[in-house]
Amino acid sequence: MARAYICDPCLVHMGGHPSVWAAHFASVFREQGIDATIYSHGHFEPKELGGVPVVRQFTRTAWHDDDTTDILKNWDNYFVNNRRMTEDMTRLSQGIHLTDDGNFAAPAAPMTSDDVVVFTTIIEQQLAGVISWFYKLDPCQRPTVLCYLMGPSGCVLDPASGEASIYSLDTARFYKLAFREVDSKPDRFHFFALGQSHAAQYSYLRGKPVPTYPALNTAIQPDRSLRPAPVKNLLLYAGASTPRKGAPLLPEIVDALAPRYPDWQMLAQLGDDVMTKQGLELHERLAERHKAFENFSYVPRVLNAENYCRLFNAAEIVLIPYDPAGYFNFSSGIVWEAVATANILVVPANCWLEHEARRLGAAFVTFGTHDASSIAEAVSKAIARAPKDRQQRIEAALAFKNENRPEGLIEQISAHWQPA
């Protein structure tokens, strides 16, 4: 009987998108009666996600920051990560998994050519390792592999001319090498991209189309109705307290906005599985403001899907105080969730977040410099004069929801793999 292997070496904890996407992908197969298992990093603690069993498998994540002073370090990361990925995938195909004590279990049921391997998060730092493993298998033993790409591509395309500009030579090169290897001998190995902007970039590097796939972020909720009337609710933050997401600026932003707009209810939610010293200090500062301002609420924990969605559905404006340098070409599901819930977005200028908001016809205001004063002024502009009225935002939200339905993912998978 065919099985689905839902793989994410970056699934280390419950924060962020990996756990949500892994559960979504697994449910697509389980709802069709196909046995699906999620394979996580060895540090992931839960034994299941959404009723789907989780098995510890991968020994290394691929997330890192490019080194601008020692360029050979990027190559070191590339070779180490990909070599480890080949080893991890070889064990997976043999039915060998990590145990709770960090050792490897005895071989169990091996992978077969009837199976499908889905990488819900995979970037260039591990992609070559997957490809190497795949082509080392006997052709009659190779499963179908579906790689869902969502990281920065190393290049951007000018919206007007379509001309490409390479900003990270290593990243672009690594993706191009992976595409070239697969396209030189195509055999049940497929690529998809998250969002049209990145799909266009990958397609440029590949020299042939890389299709998009539906966004699966929690608050998109394709079938949920949208509130018709505007309200005075401002969502200042939702997610982990990551510095490049602007979390450390929140106390000053609250100080600027809460007394200025006493008739607006403001809320920040920070959920961290692992709290750092800086995170604890931020938590204390926001807790102080929760007591000081009647119109500011602070939620210091990870929320379940229902309560997380409630944040966006109750809001009128969503602030995304990310650092534009750090998010120059990084995608963020917060943008899609805010658009899908008919919110006004406040985003940094001159980066992916602004470009994506404009492409989707969203109502948005931008800030320039990444500091609390500039961000607060941008929020004030959104409050003073909404870029689009509620009905226009609802129309944009409905169009986006229609393009990102789970049924689209089912159709895409079925077009490339059918259970035996």
N, C-alpha and C positions, 0 to 999 in steps of 0.2 A: 504493500500500500504506500502511495506517495506521501512524502512528508515535506513540511515547510520549515526551513531553518531561518529564523529571524535573527540576524546578527547585528550587533552594535558594540564594537570594542570601546566606544566612548560612553557606554552605559555604565557609569561608575556609581552614581547615586540618583536620587529621585528628582533632583533639581533640573530645571531646564527642559528642553524638548525631547531628549533621547527616550525617556521612559514613556512619554505620551505617544510618540510615534511608534515605538516598538509594540505597545499595546494595541494601537490602531491597526497596524499591519497584521499582527497576529489574529485580530478579530476578523479581518477580511477572509482569512483562510478558514478559521474555525467555524464561521457562520456558513461556510460551504461544505462543512463536514470533513475538512482536511486537517490532519494532525499537525499542529504547529507548536513549536517550542522557541522561546526567546533565549539567545545566547549572549551573555553579558560579559563585562570585564570581571576579573576575579575578585575585585573589591565590592561588587554590588551585593548588598545584603538580602533584600527581599527574595523570597523563594517563588513568588508569582507576581504577575501584573495583569490585572483585569481577569483573573481566573486562569491565566495562561502560565504554565510552569516556566521558571527561569533557571537556566543552567549556567554556571560560571565557566567561562571558556578562554577569554582573551587575557593576555599577560601584559599588554601595553596599550595605552591610548596614543593618539596621534596629535592631540592639540598641543601647540607650542607657539612661541613668538619667534619670527625670523630674526636671526642675529645680523645686525647691520655692521658690526665691527669685524667679525670673523665669519666670512661667507662660507668657509668650508664646514662650519658647524651645521649649516642647513643640510649639507650633503651627508654629514655624519648622521643626523636625525633621520634622513631619508633612508639610508641603507640599514640602519639599526631597526627602525620601525617596520620596514618592509620585510626584512629577514625574519623578524619575530612573527609577523603576520603569516608568512608562508608556513612557519612551524606550527602556529596555532591552528591554521586551516587544515594542515595535514593531520593533526590530532583529531580535529572535528570530523573529518571525513572517515576516520578510523573508529569513531565512537569513543574517543578518549577525552575526558573532561576534567576540569579542576575539582578537587574536593575542598571541603570546608577548611582543611588544614593547609591548603596551598599545594598539595601534591597532585599527581595525575592518576585518575582511576584506571582500572583495567579496561581494555577495549570492549565496547558493547556493539550495538547495531551499527554497521557502517553505512555511509551515505551511498545512494544508488543513482543511476542516471534518470530515474523517474522523479527524483526530488527537485526542489527548488530552493536556492539559497538567496536570501534577500538581505542586502546591506542597507539598513534604514539610515545610517550615517556612515559615510566613507569619504575620505579625502585623499589627496595625492600622496600623503605620507604613509599610506597603507595600501593604496590601490595596486601598486606594482607587485606587492606581496601576494595579493589575492590572485592576480593574473598569473604570476609564476606558479602558484599552487595549481591553478586550474589547468594549465597546459602541461604540467607534469603528470596529470592523471591520464590513464589510458582513455582514448576518445570514447570508447563504449561505456566508460564509467563516469563521464562528466555529467554533473547535474546542470540544470538551467541556473544561471546567475543573473540577478537583477541588482544593479548598483544605482542607488539613489543619491545623487551628488548634491551637496548643499553648501560647500565651503567656498571661499574666495578662489577665483580662477587664475589670478595673476595678471588678468588683462581687463580692460574696460572698453566699451564701444561708444563712440560719440553718437548720441541720439539722433542728431541731424544728418550727419554724413555716413554713419555706420563704420567709420574708420576705427581701427583698433589701436590701443595704446597699451604696451606692456609695462606694468609697474613693479612686478615681481618676477624677474626672469626665471628664478629657480622654480617657483610654483607653476608658472605657465609651461615651462619645459617638462616638468614631471607629469603634468596632465597630458601634454602632447605625446610624450613617450608611451604612456599607458594606452591612449587612444590608438596610436599607430600599431602597437603590439596586437591589440584585439582586432583591429580592422584588417590586419594583414592575413588573418586566418579566422574569420568569424565562425563561431560555433557556440550558439546558445549563451552568449554573454552580452548583456544589454545595459545601456546607460540611460538614465533619466535625470532631469535637473529640476530643482526647486525654484520656481519663479521664472518669468520670461527673461528678465535681465541676465541672470546667470545662464539660462539655457542658451541665449544668444552668444554669450562669451564662450561657453564650452563648445558650441557649434563652430565658432570661428577657429578655435584651437584644433578641433577634430577634422574640420574640412567637410563635414556632413552634419545633418541635423541631430541634435540631442533634444528629444521632446521633453516637455514639462510634465509634472505630475501634480495631483491635487494637494494643496496644503492641508495638513491634518491638525493644526493647532487647536487647542481645547475650546477657545471661545468663539470659533467660527460658527459652529452649530447651524448647519445649512437649513434645518427645518424650523428653527425657532423664529417666532414673530418678533417684530421690532416695535419698540415704544413709539407712538406717533408724536407725542408732545415733548418739547425740550424741558430739561430740568437744570438746576444749578448744582451739579455734582461734578467734581474734578478729581480724576484718578491721577495722582502724582507719580506713582511708581507701582510696578507689579513684577516680582521676580526676585532673583538672588541679589545680594548686595555687592555686585561686582563694580570695582572702581571705574573701569572704562565704560560702564553703563551709567555713570554719573551718580551712583547712590550716595557717595560722600557729600554731594552738594545739597542733598535733600533738606537738612536742618535749616540752612540759610534760605533755601527756596520757600520753606514753610514760613520762616520769619518774615519774608517779604510779602507773601501772598495772603496768609491767614488774616492778619489785621486789616489789610487793604480791602478784602472782600468778605465781610462778616456774614453776608447772606448766601455765600457759596459753601457747600460742604466738601471738604477735601480729605483724601484718604491715600495712605501709602501702605503697601504690603510688601514686606521683605521676608522671603523664606529661604533659609540656609540650612542644609543638612549638617554642614561643618562650619562652625562659627570661629572666625579668626579674631585676633585681638582688635583689629580695626573694625571688624563687624560688631563686636560687643560694644565698642565705644559708640558706634553709630546707633546701635539699638538703644543705648542709654540716652543719647541726645534726642532721638525721636520720641522716646517714652516721655521725656520731660516736656516736649512740645504737645504731646497728646493731653497732658494735664493742663498745660498753660492756655491752649486755644480750644474753645468749645466747638469750633467748626473744623477741627482737624482730628482725624482718627488714624491710629497706627495699628496695623495687624502684623505682629512679629512671628509669623509661622507660615509653613507651607499649607496651602489650602487644597481641599479636594476639588474635583472638577466642577461640581455644582456651585460651590462658593466662589471659586475663581471666575467662573463665567458671570456670576452675579456682579462682580466688580465692574466688568465692561458693559454689561447690559444696563446697569444703573447709572453709568457715567454719561456725561455730555462732552467732556473734553478729556483726552488722554495725553499726558505728558510723557515723552520718551527722551529723557535728558542725557542721551548717550554722547560719548566723545566722538566727534566726527572723524578724528584721525584714526581712532581704533575701529570705527565702523565704516571706513571709507568704501569698502566693497563687501562687507559682511551683511548678510540678510538677518532680519529679526522677525520672529513670529508675532511680536507685539504689534507691529504695523498692520499685519493682516487681521489680527483679532480686533484692533480698533476700527479698521475699515468695515469689517463684517458686522460690527455692532453700531454703525452709523455715528461714530464719534468724530469730533474735530481732533486732529492730531497736532501736537507741537513737537517738531523734530529738528535735529541739527541740519544746517544748510550744507550743500555741496558734498553729499555722500549718498550711499545707497538708500537710506531711509527717506530722504527728500525725493529722490528720483522715483522710488517705488510708490510713494504717496501720490505723486503727480501722475504717474502712469495709470494708476487705478482710479483716477478721477476723484480722489479723496479731498475733503476739506482740511486744509492744513496751514499752519503758520510755522516759520522757521526762526531759529536763533542762530547768531553768528558765532561769537566767541563762546567757548565752553566754560562759563562761569555762572554763578547763581544769579547775578544781576541781569545778565543778558537773557537767561532762560526765563526769569520771572517777568521780564518785560514782554517776551514773546507770548507768555500765557495771558498777560493783561490784554494784549492785542486780540487774542482769540475770544476773551470774555467780552471785550468792548464791542467787537463786530465780528460775528460768525462769518467765515469765508463762504459758507453755503448754508441755506436753510435746512431744517430738519428733513423735509421731504426729499430734497436733492441728495442728502446723505443716505437716506433710506434706499433710494434708487441705486446709488453706487454700491451700497451694502448688498442688496439683493442680487445685483449682477455678479458681484464677487462670490457670493455664496453659491450661486448657480454654477460657477466655473470650478468650484472646489468641493464637489460632492464625493462621498465615499464610493458611489457607484462608478465614478470615473476611474478610480484606482482599480476597482474590480475588473472593469473592461480592459484596462491597460495590462494588468497581469495576465488575464485570460488570453489576450492577443499574443503573448510571448511564451506562455506555459499552460499546458493542460494536464491535469492529473491522469496518471495511467489507470 
